[in-house]
Amino acid sequence: MNISRIAVLGLLLAATPAMAQRYGPSDEGRRFNDGTQVVCRDVQTSREVRDPNRVAGTAGGAVVGGLLGNQIGSGNGRKAATVGGAVLGGLAGRKIQENHQRNTTVVERQCERVRIRR
């Protein structure tokens, strides 16, 4: 390895943040020589929303609504019922998914290393 490659490698290592140690509930109460210990607490958090635009609910509702609307009427009335069913089904599916995503909070145990006060 030449000097320039070693210098670049050194810069990359210096710029990389140190990996933070993660602690779990099994580490609770663990003490360290530097005067710290692992403390855990329950925290209410929200789960990540995978579909913030609610595309899946809208599309699924539109398909189901369109199929149901197609079963109603005949001729041009059937076409209008299919379109109307798709629109209403899409709105309903979007609202159902919105309500489901709103209720995605959980309580989880988070642990961190803190300094002990004496």
C-alpha positions in Angstrom: 0.0 0.0 0.0 1.4 3.4 -0.8 1.2 6.4 1.5 -1.8 8.1 -0.3 -3.9 5.0 0.2 -3.0 4.8 3.8 -3.9 8.4 4.3 -7.3 8.0 2.6 -8.0 4.9 4.7 -7.0 6.8 7.9 -9.3 9.7 6.9 -12.2 7.4 6.3 -11.8 5.6 9.6 -11.5 8.9 11.4 -14.7 10.2 9.8 -16.7 7.1 10.5 -18.7 7.6 13.8 -18.1 5.0 16.4 -20.8 2.3 16.6 -22.9 3.0 19.7 -23.3 0.1 22.0 -26.9 -1.1 22.2 -28.2 -2.5 25.5 -31.3 -4.6 26.1 -33.5 -5.4 29.1 -31.2 -8.3 29.9 -28.4 -5.7 30.6 -30.5 -3.7 33.0 -28.6 -2.8 36.2 -25.2 -3.7 34.6 -22.5 -1.5 36.1 -19.3 -0.3 34.5 -15.9 0.8 35.9 -16.4 4.3 34.6 -19.3 5.0 37.0 -22.1 4.2 34.6 -24.8 1.6 34.5 -27.6 0.4 32.2 -31.0 1.8 33.0 -34.2 0.7 31.2 -37.6 2.4 30.9 -40.9 1.8 29.0 -41.4 4.3 26.1 -44.5 4.7 23.9 -43.4 4.9 20.3 -45.0 4.9 16.9 -44.3 2.2 14.3 -43.1 3.4 10.9 -45.9 3.8 8.4 -45.0 1.9 5.3 -47.7 3.4 3.0 -48.1 7.1 4.1 -50.2 7.9 1.0 -52.5 4.9 1.6 -52.2 3.7 -2.0 -52.9 0.0 -1.1 -56.2 0.9 0.8 -57.3 3.2 -2.0 -56.5 0.7 -4.8 -58.0 -2.3 -2.9 -61.2 -0.4 -2.1 -61.6 0.8 -5.7 -61.3 -2.7 -7.0 -63.8 -4.1 -4.6 -66.2 -1.2 -5.0 -65.9 -1.4 -8.8 -66.7 -5.1 -8.7 -69.7 -4.6 -6.5 -70.9 -1.6 -8.6 -70.7 -3.8 -11.7 -73.2 -6.2 -10.3 -75.8 -3.4 -10.2 -77.9 -2.1 -13.1 -77.6 -2.8 -16.8 -76.3 -1.0 -19.9 -75.0 2.5 -19.3 -76.3 2.3 -15.7 -73.9 -0.6 -15.1 -71.0 1.5 -16.3 -72.0 4.4 -14.0 -72.5 2.0 -11.1 -69.0 0.5 -11.7 -67.4 3.9 -11.7 -69.3 5.1 -8.7 -68.5 1.9 -6.8 -64.9 2.3 -7.6 -64.8 5.9 -6.4 -66.7 5.2 -3.2 -64.7 2.0 -2.6 -61.4 3.9 -3.0 -62.5 6.5 -0.5 -63.6 3.8 2.0 -60.4 1.8 1.5 -58.3 4.9 2.1 -60.2 5.8 5.3 -59.9 2.2 6.6 -56.2 2.2 6.0 -55.8 5.6 7.6 -57.6 4.4 10.8 -55.5 1.3 10.9 -52.2 3.3 10.5 -53.3 5.8 13.2 -53.4 2.9 15.8 -49.8 1.8 15.5 -48.3 3.0 18.7 -46.6 0.5 21.0 -44.8 0.5 24.3 -41.3 -0.8 24.1 -38.5 -1.2 26.7 -35.5 1.1 25.8 -32.2 0.8 27.7 -29.3 3.2 27.8 -26.0 3.7 29.7 -26.1 6.5 32.2 -23.8 8.0 34.8 -24.7 7.0 38.4 -25.1 9.9 40.8 -23.6 9.4 44.2 
